[in-house]
Amino acid sequence: MNKLFHRAFIALFLLGVTLNQGQAQEVLTIQDAVQLSLDNYGAIRAKEFYAESSSMLADKAKRDYLPNLTLSAQQDYGTVNGIISPLWGFGGYGVASSGLPRSEQNWDAAFGASYVANVNWEVFSFGRAKSSIQTAEAVVDQDQKDLTQEIFQHQIKVSSAYLDGVAAHKLTVSFQKNMERAATFQQIVKVKARNGLIAGVDSSQADAEYSNAKIAYLKSLDRELEAENVLMNLLGVIDQEYILDTLFLAKIPHEFTEDTSIFNHPILEWYRAKVNLNEQQTAYFRTFNYPSIALIGIVQTRASGFGPTYNVDNTDFSHSYWDGINPTRSNYLLGIGLTWNLSQILRTSKQVQSQKFISEALLEEYRQADQRIRLQGDLSDKKLQNALESVKEAPIQVTAASQAYQRQLALYENGLTDLVNVTQAFYLLIRAETDEAIATNNVWQALLFKAAAAGDFSLFEDQL
């Protein structure tokens, strides 16, 4: 009796500790877990930034069609000796001092300046600008579809991990109940053995059964901790503990959608976006086979500290800064030009062929994904049906196993059966209780699997 009182005291103490911890922890529903993960998970946040980046590049592609407007101004101080000689500036750099050739060098120097406004507009390029914009928009669409399918898959992963955590907790409770039952049975056997009513070997076997039940409970605790760790990783949170909500397991999902189209499945939409992007890129590369037409307009104003008669009068120059930068001559130029890089056609043809092979590869990936999702849909319907049948049988199994165990235990206490029959009934009850603990959870898992196959998370979420 003292040992029984001691065990009861420990159990109540542990229960009190658990309740105090539970009050300090926050209850996390499955809906809150999904939303929390979408707000914190790194992969989703990264793809959000990628999508924003693509959007900015699409806006940039639209602005690329605008004409180039260049303003430039320079002010210099130097000499203007000239010489009749060929000249080439290495690396694009060279001195272009302007002045008539003279018979001898002089070092007269003055200020000079040049002011230029240049407008260059590739006004027509046979659809190149439009195709560039469409390609950039296709990148935006692909990245957005990638984000959507990542969110969808993460919703499925988090929900599945949550259900795994709940199932692990239910199994832990079941194994804890089993351990307590084994402890009670152990005490019954020990009392009978001490009174000489049964053989001492039964007491040893009861000890072994209790140890086995305790080890099973501890293993179940480990599985529960691992399941919680997986869930916390998917939530993207650190150093935070939650209590998983199990109230939704009190009901069984209903009103299942039988006919669901997978055409709008987020994963398939992402693959179609990749195919569309490749097609837009192919169309863009083809535009390099054609010429481009550009309009150009230039206004130039120049200033110089050298006078108009400097070539005959070497004194006609000024060191004054203002005289050197004050504009005195202006010119303008309007023009239209056509450029056509014919050798580019040879290079573009191979690039276009490469894009065609990429397109075929993307289509094969799309077909494979479509096949996988269709097979997953057929499997999900069967798994859901089997889970619903199991949840009906689980209570019947528990009731029968419990009655069988109680009957064998009563017979054993009255010396009408042996320990082997009690142990067998004991194992049957354990199996029945573990099956019942996860039966309803399996229905929710099957429904989640069906939602994943249909590409519609609301099929699962609306049942919660």
C-alpha positions in Angstrom: 0.0 0.0 0.0 2.9 2.3 0.8 4.3 1.7 -2.7 0.9 2.4 -4.3 0.6 5.6 -2.3 4.1 6.6 -3.3 3.4 6.0 -7.0 0.2 7.9 -6.8 1.9 10.8 -5.2 4.6 10.9 -7.9 1.9 10.7 -10.6 0.0 13.6 -9.1 3.2 15.6 -8.8 4.2 15.1 -12.4 0.6 16.0 -13.5 0.9 19.2 -11.5 4.2 20.0 -13.1 2.8 19.3 -16.6 -0.2 21.6 -16.0 2.0 24.4 -14.7 4.2 24.1 -17.8 1.1 23.9 -20.0 -0.2 27.2 -18.5 3.1 28.9 -19.4 3.1 27.6 -22.9 0.9 28.9 -25.7 -1.7 26.7 -27.4 -1.0 26.6 -31.1 -3.8 25.6 -33.5 -3.1 24.1 -36.9 -4.3 27.3 -38.6 -2.1 29.5 -36.5 0.9 27.1 -37.2 0.4 27.5 -41.0 0.1 31.3 -40.8 3.1 31.5 -38.5 5.2 29.4 -40.9 4.2 31.6 -43.9 5.3 34.7 -42.0 8.7 33.3 -40.8 9.9 30.5 -43.0 13.1 31.6 -44.8 12.5 29.9 -48.2 9.2 31.6 -48.6 10.5 35.0 -47.6 13.4 34.6 -50.1 11.0 33.8 -52.9 9.0 36.8 -52.0 12.1 39.0 -52.5 12.9 37.2 -55.8 9.4 38.0 -57.0 9.8 41.6 -56.0 13.1 41.8 -57.8 11.6 40.3 -61.0 8.8 42.9 -60.8 11.4 45.7 -60.6 13.3 44.3 -63.6 10.0 44.2 -65.6 9.5 47.9 -64.9 13.1 48.4 -66.0 12.5 46.6 -69.3 9.5 48.9 -70.0 11.8 51.9 -69.4 14.5 50.6 -71.7 12.3 51.7 -74.7 12.6 55.3 -73.6 15.1 57.4 -75.7 18.6 57.9 -74.3 19.1 61.6 -73.2 22.7 62.5 -72.5 23.9 65.8 -71.2 27.7 66.5 -71.1 29.9 69.4 -70.3 33.6 69.8 -70.1 36.0 72.6 -69.5 39.7 72.4 -70.3 42.9 74.3 -70.3 45.7 73.4 -72.8 47.5 74.1 -76.1 46.1 73.6 -79.6 49.1 72.7 -81.7 48.1 70.6 -84.7 50.1 68.4 -87.1 49.2 66.5 -90.3 49.6 62.9 -89.2 47.6 59.8 -88.8 46.5 59.2 -85.2 44.9 56.4 -83.3 44.0 56.5 -79.6 45.2 53.3 -77.9 42.5 51.8 -75.7 40.1 54.5 -76.9 42.1 57.4 -75.4 43.7 60.1 -77.4 44.3 63.9 -77.4 42.2 65.6 -80.0 43.6 69.2 -79.9 42.1 71.2 -82.8 44.1 73.7 -84.7 45.8 74.2 -88.0 49.3 72.7 -88.4 52.0 75.1 -87.7 55.6 75.2 -88.7 56.9 75.2 -85.1 55.8 74.3 -81.6 54.4 77.0 -79.3 53.1 76.8 -75.8 50.2 79.3 -76.0 47.4 77.9 -73.8 43.8 79.0 -73.1 40.6 77.7 -71.7 38.0 75.9 -73.8 34.6 74.2 -73.2 32.1 71.9 -74.9 28.4 71.5 -74.1 26.4 68.7 -75.7 22.9 67.4 -75.5 22.3 64.0 -77.2 19.1 62.1 -77.8 19.4 58.6 -79.2 16.3 56.5 -79.6 16.0 53.0 -81.1 12.6 53.8 -82.4 12.0 50.5 -84.2 13.6 47.1 -83.8 11.1 44.7 -85.3 9.5 43.8 -81.9 12.7 43.5 -79.9 11.6 46.0 -77.2 8.1 44.6 -76.9 9.6 41.0 -76.7 12.0 42.1 -74.1 9.1 43.5 -72.0 7.1 40.3 -72.5 10.1 38.2 -71.4 10.6 40.3 -68.3 6.9 39.9 -67.5 7.1 36.2 -68.0 9.9 36.1 -65.4 7.7 37.9 -63.0 4.9 35.4 -63.6 7.3 32.5 -63.2 8.6 33.8 -59.9 5.1 34.6 -58.6 4.0 31.1 -59.5 7.1 29.7 -57.9 6.2 31.6 -54.7 2.6 30.4 -54.9 3.6 26.7 -55.2 6.2 27.1 -52.5 3.5 28.5 -50.2 1.1 25.7 -51.1 3.7 23.0 -50.5 4.7 24.5 -47.2 1.1 24.6 -46.0 0.9 20.9 -46.7 4.3 20.2 -45.0 3.4 22.2 -41.9 -0.1 20.6 -41.6 1.4 17.2 -42.1 4.1 17.9 -39.5 1.4 19.2 -37.1 -0.7 16.1 -37.5 2.4 14.0 -37.0 3.1 15.9 -33.8 -0.5 15.4 -32.6 -0.4 11.7 -33.5 2.9 11.3 -31.6 1.3 13.0 -28.6 -1.7 10.7 -28.7 0.5 7.7 -28.9 2.5 8.9 -25.9 -0.7 9.3 -23.9 -1.7 5.8 -24.9 1.7 4.3 -23.9 1.6 6.2 -20.6 -1.8 4.7 -19.9 -0.3 1.3 -20.8 2.6 1.9 -18.5 0.3 2.8 -15.6 -1.8 -0.3 -16.3 1.4 -2.4 -16.3 2.4 -0.9 -13.0 -1.0 -1.8 -11.5 -0.8 -5.3 -12.8 2.7 -5.6 -11.4 1.5 -4.8 -7.9 -1.3 -7.3 -8.2 1.2 -10.1 -9.2 3.6 -9.1 -6.5 1.0 -9.3 -3.8 -0.2 -12.7 -5.0 3.3 -13.9 -5.2 4.2 -12.8 -1.6 1.1 -14.5 -0.4 2.2 -17.7 -2.1 -0.9 -17.8 -4.4 1.2 -17.8 -7.6 4.7 -18.8 -8.6 7.5 -16.3 -8.1 8.3 -16.5 -11.8 5.1 -14.6 -12.5 6.4 -11.7 -10.5 9.6 -11.5 -12.6 7.6 -11.6 -15.8 5.4 -8.8 -14.5 8.5 -6.8 -13.7 9.7 -7.4 -17.3 6.3 -6.3 -18.7 6.4 -3.1 -16.7 9.9 -2.3 -17.9 8.9 -3.0 -21.5 5.9 -0.7 -21.1 8.1 2.0 -19.6 10.7 1.7 -22.5 7.8 1.9 -25.0 6.6 5.1 -23.3 10.1 6.6 -23.3 10.5 5.8 -27.0 7.2 7.4 -27.7 8.3 10.5 -25.9 11.4 10.6 -28.1 9.2 10.3 -31.2 7.0 13.1 -30.0 10.0 15.4 -29.4 11.4 14.6 -32.9 8.0 15.4 -34.4 7.8 18.7 -32.5 11.4 19.6 -33.6 10.4 19.0 -37.3 7.4 21.3 -36.8 9.3 24.0 -35.1 11.8 24.0 -38.0 9.0 24.4 -40.5 7.5 27.2 -38.5 10.8 29.1 -38.6 10.9 29.8 -34.9 13.6 29.2 -32.3 13.4 28.9 -28.5 9.6 28.8 -28.5 7.4 26.0 -27.1 3.8 25.4 -28.0 1.1 23.1 -27.0 -0.5 21.4 -30.0 -4.3 21.6 -30.2 -6.0 18.2 -30.4 -9.7 19.4 -30.2 -10.2 19.1 -34.0 -9.6 15.4 -33.7 -12.9 15.1 -31.9 -14.6 15.3 -35.2 -14.2 13.5 -38.5 -14.0 15.4 -41.8 -17.0 15.2 -44.0 -18.4 16.6 -47.3 -15.5 15.4 -49.4 -15.1 16.8 -52.9 -15.1 13.9 -55.3 -14.3 15.7 -58.6 -11.4 18.1 -58.4 -9.6 19.5 -61.5 -5.8 19.6 -61.2 -5.4 22.1 -64.1 -5.0 25.0 -61.6 -2.7 23.0 -59.4 0.0 25.4 -58.1 2.8 23.1 -59.1 1.5 22.6 -62.7 0.9 26.3 -63.0 4.6 26.9 -62.0 5.7 24.4 -64.7 3.5 26.2 -67.3 5.0 29.5 -66.3 8.5 28.1 -66.9 7.5 26.8 -70.3 6.0 30.2 -71.2 9.1 32.0 -70.1 11.2 29.8 -72.3 8.9 30.6 -75.3 9.2 34.3 -74.6 12.9 34.1 -74.4 13.0 32.2 -77.7 10.9 34.9 -79.4 13.2 37.6 -78.0 16.3 35.9 -79.3 14.8 35.7 -82.8 14.4 39.5 -82.9 18.2 39.8 -83.0 18.0 38.5 -86.6 16.5 41.8 -87.7 18.0 45.3 -88.0 17.2 48.3 -85.7 16.3 51.8 -86.7 17.4 54.7 -84.5 16.7 58.4 -84.4 19.4 60.8 -83.2 19.5 64.4 -82.3 22.5 66.4 -81.1 22.9 70.0 -80.0 26.5 71.1 -79.4 27.9 74.4 -78.1 31.6 75.2 -77.9 33.7 77.9 -76.4 37.4 78.7 -76.7 39.9 81.2 -75.4 41.6 81.2 -78.8 40.3 83.9 -81.2 39.3 83.4 -84.8 42.5 84.9 -86.2 44.9 83.0 -83.9 46.3 81.1 -86.9 47.7 84.3 -88.4 47.9 86.3 -85.2 49.5 84.4 -82.4 48.4 87.1 -79.9 44.7 86.4 -80.5 44.1 84.3 -77.4 43.2 84.9 -73.8 44.1 83.2 -70.5 40.8 84.4 -69.1 38.7 81.6 -67.7 35.4 83.3 -68.6 36.6 83.9 -72.2 37.4 80.2 -72.5 34.1 78.8 -71.2 31.7 81.4 -72.7 29.9 79.6 -75.6 30.4 81.2 -79.0 29.6 78.5 -81.6 26.7 76.0 -81.7 25.7 73.2 -84.0 22.8 70.7 -84.2 22.4 67.4 -86.0 19.3 65.4 -86.8 19.6 61.9 -88.2 18.1 58.4 -88.7 20.2 55.3 -88.8 19.9 51.6 -89.5 22.1 49.0 -88.1 22.1 45.3 -89.0 24.6 42.8 -87.6 24.3 40.1 -90.2 26.7 37.7 -88.4 24.4 37.9 -85.4 22.0 35.7 -87.4 24.4 32.8 -87.3 24.8 33.1 -83.6 21.1 33.6 -82.9 20.1 30.5 -84.8 22.0 28.2 -82.5 20.6 30.0 -79.4 17.1 29.5 -80.7 17.8 25.8 -81.3 19.1 25.5 -77.7 15.9 27.2 -76.4 13.8 24.6 -78.3 15.5 21.7 -76.6 15.0 23.5 -73.2 11.3 23.8 -74.1 11.1 20.1 -74.8 12.8 19.3 -71.5 10.4 21.6 -69.6 7.4 20.0 -71.3 8.7 16.5 -70.2 9.0 17.8 -66.6 5.4 19.1 -66.9 4.1 15.8 -68.1 5.9 13.9 -65.4 4.5 16.3 -62.7 1.0 16.0 -64.2 1.2 12.2 -64.1 2.5 12.1 -60.5 -0.2 14.4 -59.3 -2.9 12.3 -61.0 -1.6 9.1 -59.5 -1.4 10.9 -56.1 -5.1 11.9 -56.5 -6.2 8.3 -57.2 -4.2 7.1 -54.2 -5.6 9.8 -51.9 -9.2 8.8 -52.6 -8.4 5.2 -51.7 -6.4 6.2 -48.5 -9.2 8.4 -47.4 -11.8 5.6 -47.9 -9.6 3.2 -45.9 -9.0 5.7 -43.1 -12.8 6.3 -42.8 -13.4 2.5 -42.5 -10.6 2.2 -39.9 -12.0 5.0 -37.7 -15.3 3.0 -37.6 -13.6 -0.2 -36.5 -11.2 1.3 -34.0 -13.7 1.8 -31.1 -15.1 -1.7 -31.6 -11.6 -3.1 -31.4 -10.8 -1.2 -28.2 -14.1 -2.2 -26.5 -13.5 -5.9 -27.3 -9.9 -5.8 -26.3 -10.6 -4.0 -23.1 -13.4 -6.5 -22.2 -11.0 -9.4 -23.0 -8.3 -7.9 -20.8 -10.6 -7.2 -17.9 -11.9 -10.8 -18.2 -8.5 -12.4 -18.2 -7.3 -10.1 -15.4 -10.3 -11.2 -13.3 -9.7 -14.8 -14.1 -6.0 -14.4 -13.2 -6.8 -12.8 -9.8 -9.1 -15.8 -9.0 -6.5 -18.3 -10.1 -8.5 -19.5 -13.1 -6.0 -18.6 -15.9 -2.2 -18.2 -16.3 -0.1 -15.1 -16.9 0.4 -16.0 -20.6 -3.3 -15.4 -21.4 -3.3 -12.1 -19.4 -0.2 -10.9 -21.2 -1.7 -11.8 -24.6 -4.9 -9.8 -23.8 -2.7 -7.0 -22.5 -0.9 -6.8 -25.9 -4.2 -6.9 -27.7 -5.4 -4.0 -25.7 -2.2 -2.0 -26.3 -2.6 -2.5 -30.1 -6.2 -1.6 -30.1 -5.6 1.6 -28.1 -2.7 2.7 -30.3 -4.8 2.1 -33.4 -7.6 4.2 -32.0 -5.2 6.9 -31.0 -4.2 7.5 -34.6 -7.4 6.4 -36.4 -9.0 9.9 -36.6 -5.6 11.4 -37.2 -5.2 9.1 -40.3 -8.4 10.5 -41.7 -7.1 14.0 -41.5 -3.8 12.9 -43.0 -5.6 11.3 -45.9 -7.7 14.4 -46.4 -4.5 16.5 -46.4 -3.0 14.1 -49.0 -6.1 14.6 -51.1 -5.8 18.4 -50.8 -2.1 18.1 -51.9 -3.1 16.1 -54.9 -5.9 18.5 -55.8 -3.8 21.5 -55.4 -6.4 23.1 -53.1 -5.4 23.6 -49.5 -8.9 24.8 -48.7 -10.2 21.2 -49.0 -8.4 20.5 -45.8 -8.5 23.9 -44.1 -12.3 24.3 -44.5 -12.9 21.1 -42.5 -11.0 22.3 -39.4 
